[in-house]
Amino acid sequence: MKAKGMETVVQYLLLALALTSVQISYTESRLNEKRRDKTERRYHAPQSKDNICESTDRDSKVHCYCESTDVKTATRADCWVFNGGIDESDPIWNSFNSQPFLEKLTFNVRSDGALKFVPLHVIHRMKRLQKLYIHYATLSKIEKKTFSNITTLRDITLMNDKITELDFSAFANLPSLVNLTIKENKVTEIQRDVFVDLPMLRYLDLSFNSITLAHDGCFEHLTVLNDLILESNSITVLTRDTFRGLGNLTRLDLRTNKLSMIGDLTFAELWNLNELLLDNNELKYLSQRAFDGLTMLQKLSMTGNKLKSINEGLLEGVRGLELLDLRNNELEFFTYETIKPIIDNLKVKTSVLYLSGNQLSCDCRLSWVQVLRNETKSEPLIQALDDVTCAMKTIETNDVSIDNKNALGDEFQKDTEEILTKETIIMEPTEIDQVVLVNLPVDTLPCPSELNGEDSLMLSSKDENYWRSPSRATVVSSFGLVLNIVLAMVV
């Protein structure tokens, strides 16, 4: 009986153990299933619906690509705006709540009219936003205080957004803003007080717009600005007050505008300016004091204008100049007195002066070029001077008799015998092909009779009377004429 009872007890214990094992397995299975459901809900369901960085809706008007798709982890988002007609109430904007820590946000608009406003209700939610780029939108006008009170923003770029007008205080109270680019739009004028309360702004790019007028004092609040880019606009007039307040500006780009003249003290407020670019304007006249006050200027570029002459006192106000670019103008002469204020600068290793592409005459006013070429240590300057060409022109002389032909020497008498006569000869100025200036011996450069010879005598042993003597005038005139004939035969 006892043995049978023990057997029964063992059977009950085994059964209980088996039931317990089944229960444990079932419980673990349920727990694992719950974990999987929770994980799937966490990483799939909310993201496909609410995460701006992982939208699966093909009909969505905004698609963003981020470096991280996990909620609240992305720092950069490049968003593409499709399907025109999106407005501020579109549900897609709520999806940006999933990524509140974006530091860089870009909107690229893929079709005209797809985005007609700045999504400020999104931008203000980004507590760490530093860079905002909006490209190819249709913004038309930047209204008053459109960009204001966004304390973290350091960089704003509005490019190709069809902006025609910037309202007063459109950019105000952005305490961290360093770079502002409003490029390739249709802005026509810069009014006063557009840029206010921008204590950190150092770079302002307004290039490739349609600006015809920059009002006096329109930049005066930008006291720490370093770079101002106004390239490719239609500005015709500048005054001293245009740049009032820009005492810390180091670079001013005015290339490809419609400036025809620069008056006295135009840039006098820019006492820290280091680089001034005036290329490809319509400059015909530069006042003698146009650049006065620019004591820190090192680079001045005016290539591609219509300058016929340079005032001899023009460079007095920019004695620190190390680069002067006057290529592709219409200069007929360029004297030693003009270049004298910066001649010592041009002898150092980094300096350069560009004069090629002008209409210079081969005369004694250019004799300083060869002297400078021999003295400078600057390889770029040597190369630039080697590119300077000039046109040999005959010089009008009066009462030249046949007896004076002996001054030419036996070598030239035969060639000129039929040209020179006993009667008065008046030679009309006739241009010939351009010749390389440095290939001409200095003592063969003719000197117009009205000059006093100073330019030709910079470091020459010849005195003033040598250049002005009648026999010398005859020699250089006849030499020019013979050279004319020889070149014509070659051609």
C-alpha positions in Angstrom: 0.0 0.0 0.0 2.8 2.4 0.9 4.6 1.7 -2.4 1.5 2.3 -4.4 0.9 5.6 -2.5 4.4 6.8 -3.2 3.9 6.1 -6.9 0.8 8.2 -7.0 2.5 11.1 -5.3 5.4 11.0 -7.8 2.9 11.0 -10.7 1.2 14.1 -9.3 4.5 15.9 -8.8 5.6 15.1 -12.4 2.2 16.4 -13.7 2.5 19.6 -11.7 6.0 20.2 -13.0 4.9 19.7 -16.6 2.0 22.2 -16.2 4.4 24.7 -14.6 6.8 24.4 -17.5 4.0 24.9 -20.0 2.9 28.0 -18.1 6.4 29.5 -18.0 6.8 28.9 -21.8 3.5 30.5 -22.6 4.3 33.5 -20.4 7.7 34.1 -22.0 6.1 33.8 -25.4 3.5 36.5 -24.5 6.2 38.8 -23.2 8.4 38.4 -26.3 5.4 39.1 -28.5 4.6 42.3 -26.5 8.2 43.5 -26.9 8.1 43.0 -30.6 4.8 44.8 -30.9 6.2 47.7 -28.8 9.3 47.9 -30.9 7.4 47.8 -34.2 5.1 50.6 -32.9 8.0 52.6 -31.8 10.2 52.4 -34.9 7.7 52.0 -37.7 4.2 53.2 -37.1 5.0 56.8 -35.7 7.9 57.4 -38.1 6.0 56.7 -41.3 3.3 59.0 -40.2 4.9 61.8 -38.1 8.7 61.8 -38.7 9.7 64.4 -41.3 12.9 62.5 -41.9 11.2 59.3 -42.9 8.0 60.0 -44.7 6.6 57.3 -46.9 3.6 59.2 -48.3 4.3 59.7 -52.0 1.7 62.4 -52.2 3.4 64.5 -49.5 4.3 68.0 -50.7 7.6 68.0 -48.7 10.2 65.3 -48.6 13.2 65.7 -46.3 16.4 63.7 -46.2 18.4 63.7 -42.9 21.7 62.3 -41.7 19.7 60.4 -39.0 16.1 59.2 -39.2 15.6 58.4 -35.5 13.2 60.8 -33.8 14.8 63.8 -32.2 18.3 62.9 -33.4 18.7 64.7 -36.8 20.8 67.9 -37.0 20.6 68.5 -40.8 17.6 68.2 -43.1 17.5 68.9 -46.9 13.9 69.3 -47.8 12.4 69.2 -51.3 9.1 71.0 -51.9 6.9 69.5 -54.7 3.3 69.9 -55.9 2.5 73.6 -55.9 0.0 75.2 -53.6 1.3 74.2 -50.1 0.0 76.5 -47.4 0.8 77.2 -43.8 -2.0 74.9 -42.5 -0.7 71.8 -44.4 -0.4 68.8 -41.9 3.1 68.2 -43.2 4.5 71.1 -41.2 3.5 69.3 -38.0 5.9 66.5 -38.9 8.8 68.9 -38.2 8.0 68.5 -34.5 9.7 65.1 -34.7 13.1 66.8 -35.2 13.3 69.8 -32.9 17.1 69.8 -32.8 17.9 70.6 -36.4 20.9 72.9 -36.8 20.8 73.2 -40.6 17.5 73.3 -42.6 17.3 73.7 -46.4 14.2 74.1 -48.6 14.8 73.4 -52.3 11.6 74.3 -54.3 11.2 72.1 -57.4 8.4 74.0 -59.2 7.3 77.7 -59.5 4.8 78.7 -56.9 5.3 75.6 -54.8 6.4 77.7 -51.8 5.2 81.3 -51.5 6.1 82.1 -47.9 8.8 81.6 -45.3 7.7 78.8 -43.0 8.3 80.8 -39.9 6.0 78.6 -37.7 8.5 75.7 -38.4 11.6 77.8 -38.0 10.7 79.2 -34.6 10.3 75.6 -33.3 13.9 74.8 -34.0 15.7 75.9 -30.8 19.2 75.1 -32.2 18.8 76.2 -35.8 21.9 77.9 -37.1 21.7 77.7 -40.9 18.6 78.4 -43.0 18.7 78.1 -46.8 15.7 78.7 -49.1 16.2 78.2 -52.8 13.9 78.8 -55.8 10.8 79.8 -53.8 8.4 82.6 -54.8 8.7 85.0 -52.0 8.3 88.3 -53.8 8.6 90.6 -50.8 10.3 90.1 -47.5 7.9 91.8 -45.2 8.8 93.8 -42.1 10.3 91.6 -39.3 10.0 88.4 -41.4 13.3 87.4 -40.0 13.5 88.6 -36.4 14.0 87.3 -32.9 15.6 84.0 -34.0 18.4 84.1 -31.6 20.4 81.0 -32.8 20.5 81.8 -36.5 24.1 82.4 -37.9 23.5 82.0 -41.6 20.6 82.9 -43.9 20.7 82.3 -47.7 17.8 83.3 -49.9 18.8 82.5 -53.5 16.7 82.5 -56.7 13.5 83.3 -54.7 12.1 86.0 -57.0 12.4 88.6 -54.3 11.7 92.1 -55.6 11.5 94.1 -52.3 13.1 94.2 -48.9 10.8 96.0 -46.4 12.0 98.1 -43.5 13.4 95.9 -40.6 13.0 92.8 -42.8 16.1 91.6 -41.1 16.0 92.7 -37.5 17.1 91.5 -34.1 19.1 88.5 -35.2 21.8 88.7 -32.5 23.9 85.7 -33.8 23.6 86.3 -37.6 27.0 86.3 -39.2 26.3 85.6 -42.9 23.4 86.9 -45.0 23.0 86.1 -48.7 20.2 87.5 -50.9 21.5 86.4 -54.2 20.1 86.1 -57.8 16.8 87.7 -57.0 15.1 90.8 -58.4 15.7 93.4 -55.7 15.7 96.9 -57.3 16.8 99.1 -54.4 18.2 99.0 -50.9 16.3 101.3 -48.5 17.5 102.5 -45.2 16.8 100.5 -42.0 16.4 97.2 -43.8 19.3 95.7 -41.9 19.0 96.7 -38.2 20.0 95.1 -34.9 22.5 92.7 -36.5 25.4 93.2 -34.2 27.4 90.2 -35.5 26.8 90.4 -39.3 30.1 90.2 -41.1 29.2 89.1 -44.6 26.4 90.5 -46.8 25.9 89.3 -50.4 23.4 91.1 -52.6 24.9 90.1 -55.9 23.0 89.3 -59.1 20.0 91.4 -58.4 18.6 94.4 -60.2 19.6 97.1 -57.7 19.8 100.6 -59.3 19.9 102.6 -56.1 21.5 102.1 -52.7 20.1 104.8 -50.5 22.5 106.9 -48.4 23.1 105.3 -45.1 21.4 102.0 -46.1 24.3 100.0 -44.5 25.0 102.3 -41.6 23.8 99.9 -38.9 26.3 97.2 -40.0 29.2 98.4 -38.0 31.2 95.2 -38.0 30.6 94.2 -41.6 33.7 92.9 -43.3 32.5 91.8 -46.8 29.9 93.6 -49.0 29.1 92.0 -52.3 27.1 94.1 -54.8 28.4 92.4 -58.0 26.2 92.2 -61.1 23.6 94.9 -60.3 22.7 98.1 -62.1 24.1 100.7 -59.7 24.9 104.0 -61.5 25.7 106.4 -58.7 27.7 106.2 -55.5 28.2 108.9 -52.8 30.3 109.1 -49.7 27.1 108.5 -47.7 26.3 105.3 -49.5 28.9 103.5 -47.4 28.4 105.5 -44.2 29.1 103.5 -41.0 31.1 100.7 -42.7 34.3 101.5 -40.9 35.3 97.8 -40.5 34.6 96.8 -44.2 37.7 95.1 -45.7 36.3 94.0 -49.1 33.9 95.8 -51.4 32.8 94.1 -54.6 31.1 96.4 -57.2 32.0 94.5 -60.3 29.6 94.5 -63.3 27.5 97.5 -62.4 26.9 100.7 -64.5 29.1 103.2 -62.8 30.5 105.8 -65.2 32.4 108.0 -62.7 33.8 108.0 -59.2 33.7 111.4 -57.4 35.8 112.8 -54.6 36.0 110.9 -51.3 33.4 108.3 -52.4 35.1 105.6 -50.3 36.4 107.9 -47.5 34.3 106.2 -44.8 36.0 102.8 -45.5 39.3 103.4 -43.8 39.9 99.7 -43.2 39.1 98.6 -46.8 41.7 96.2 -48.2 40.2 95.2 -51.5 38.1 97.2 -53.9 36.8 95.6 -57.1 35.4 97.9 -59.8 35.8 95.6 -62.9 33.4 95.6 -65.9 31.6 98.9 -65.2 31.4 101.9 -67.6 34.0 104.0 -65.8 35.2 107.0 -67.9 36.2 109.4 -65.2 37.9 109.1 -61.8 38.2 112.2 -59.7 41.7 112.9 -58.5 40.6 112.3 -54.9 38.3 109.4 -55.7 40.3 107.0 -53.5 41.4 109.4 -50.8 41.1 107.9 -47.3 41.8 104.3 -48.4 45.1 104.1 -46.5 44.8 100.4 -46.0 43.9 99.5 -49.6 46.1 96.8 -51.1 44.1 95.6 -54.1 42.4 97.9 -56.6 40.9 96.3 -59.8 39.3 98.3 -62.6 39.7 96.0 -65.6 37.2 96.1 -68.4 36.2 99.8 -68.2 36.4 102.8 -70.5 39.2 104.8 -68.9 41.3 106.9 -71.4 43.6 108.4 -68.8 44.5 108.3 -65.1 44.9 111.5 -63.1 48.5 111.9 -61.9 47.4 112.4 -58.3 44.9 109.5 -58.2 47.1 107.1 -56.3 48.3 109.6 -53.7 45.5 108.4 -51.4 46.3 104.7 -51.8 50.1 104.5 -51.2 49.8 101.0 -49.7 48.6 99.5 -52.9 50.3 96.3 -54.0 48.0 95.2 -56.8 46.6 97.5 -59.5 44.7 96.0 -62.4 43.9 98.4 -65.3 43.6 95.8 -68.1 41.3 96.2 -71.0 40.6 99.9 -70.7 41.3 102.6 -73.3 44.4 104.2 -71.8 46.5 106.1 -74.2 49.3 106.9 -71.8 50.4 106.1 -68.3 53.1 108.3 -66.8 55.7 107.8 -64.1 54.2 110.6 -62.1 50.9 108.6 -62.0 52.6 105.4 -60.7 55.2 107.2 -58.5 53.2 107.0 -55.2 53.3 103.2 -55.2 56.5 102.6 -57.2 58.3 101.2 -54.1 55.5 98.8 -53.4 55.8 97.4 -56.9 59.4 96.3 -56.3 58.5 93.7 -53.6 57.8 90.0 -54.3 54.0 90.0 -54.1 53.2 93.1 -56.1 51.7 93.4 -59.6 50.5 96.0 -62.0 48.4 95.0 -65.1 48.3 97.4 -68.1 47.8 95.0 -71.0 44.8 95.4 -73.4 44.9 99.2 -73.6 45.7 101.7 -76.4 49.0 102.9 -75.1 51.3 104.9 -77.4 55.0 104.0 -77.6 56.6 107.1 -76.4 58.9 108.3 -73.6 56.1 108.4 -71.0 56.4 104.6 -70.8 60.1 104.4 -70.4 59.7 103.8 -66.6 58.1 100.4 -67.4 61.5 98.9 -68.5 63.3 100.4 -65.6 60.7 99.0 -63.1 60.9 95.6 -64.8 64.6 95.4 -64.2 64.4 96.5 -60.5 61.3 94.6 -59.2 61.6 91.3 -57.4 58.0 90.3 -58.3 57.8 87.6 -60.9 54.0 88.2 -61.5 54.9 91.9 -62.1 57.6 91.0 -64.6 55.2 88.7 -66.5 52.5 91.4 -66.5 54.9 94.1 -67.8 56.1 91.7 -70.5 52.5 91.6 -71.8 52.2 95.4 -72.1 51.9 96.4 -75.8 51.8 99.8 -77.4 51.3 101.4 -80.8 54.1 103.3 -82.4 52.8 106.6 -83.7 54.6 109.3 -85.8 55.0 112.6 -84.1 54.2 115.9 -85.8 57.4 117.9 -86.5 57.8 121.3 -88.1 60.5 122.8 -90.4 62.5 119.6 -90.8 65.0 120.1 -93.6 66.8 117.5 -95.7 70.1 118.4 -93.9 68.7 117.0 -90.7 68.5 113.6 -92.1 72.2 113.2 -91.5 71.3 112.8 -87.8 69.9 109.4 -88.7 73.3 108.0 -89.7 74.3 106.2 -92.9 72.2 103.2 -92.1 68.9 105.0 -92.5 69.7 107.6 -95.1 69.0 105.4 -98.1 65.6 104.2 -96.8 64.4 107.7 -95.9 65.9 109.7 -98.8 62.7 109.5 -100.8 60.6 110.4 -97.8 62.4 113.5 -96.4 62.4 116.6 -98.5 63.7 120.1 -98.1 60.2 121.3 -97.5 58.3 121.3 -94.2 57.0 117.8 -93.3 53.9 117.3 -91.3 53.2 113.7 -90.4 49.7 112.7 -89.5 49.5 110.3 -86.5 49.1 106.8 -87.9 48.7 103.7 -85.7 50.6 100.5 -86.6 50.3 97.1 -85.2 50.8 96.7 -81.4 54.4 95.9 -80.4 55.7 94.6 -77.1 56.9 97.6 -75.1 59.8 95.9 -73.3 61.3 94.9 -76.7 61.8 98.5 -77.7 65.1 100.2 -76.6 64.3 103.0 -74.2 66.4 105.5 -76.2 64.2 104.9 -79.3 61.0 105.9 -77.7 59.8 109.2 -79.2 58.9 112.0 -76.9 56.0 114.4 -77.8 57.4 118.0 -78.0 54.9 119.3 -75.3 56.4 117.0 -72.6 59.1 118.2 -70.3 60.8 114.8 -70.3 60.3 113.9 -66.6 58.7 110.6 -67.3 61.4 109.5 -69.8 64.1 110.5 -67.4 63.1 108.5 -64.3 66.4 106.7 -64.1 67.9 107.8 -67.4 71.2 109.5 -68.0 69.7 111.7 -70.7 68.7 115.2 -69.7 65.6 117.1 -70.6 67.2 119.0 -73.5 68.2 115.7 -75.1 64.5 114.7 -75.5 63.4 118.1 -76.7 66.2 119.0 -79.1 65.0 119.4 -82.8 67.5 116.9 -84.0 66.3 114.3 -81.5 62.7 115.0 -82.5 63.6 114.4 -86.1 65.4 111.2 -85.3 62.7 109.6 -83.3 60.0 110.8 -85.8 61.9 109.3 -88.7 62.6 106.2 -86.8 58.9 105.7 -86.1 58.1 106.3 -89.8 60.8 103.8 -91.0 59.5 101.3 -88.4 56.0 101.9 -89.9 57.2 101.1 -93.3 59.2 98.0 -92.3 56.3 96.5 -90.4 53.9 97.3 -93.3 56.2 95.4 -95.6 56.3 92.4 -93.2 52.6 92.3 -93.0 
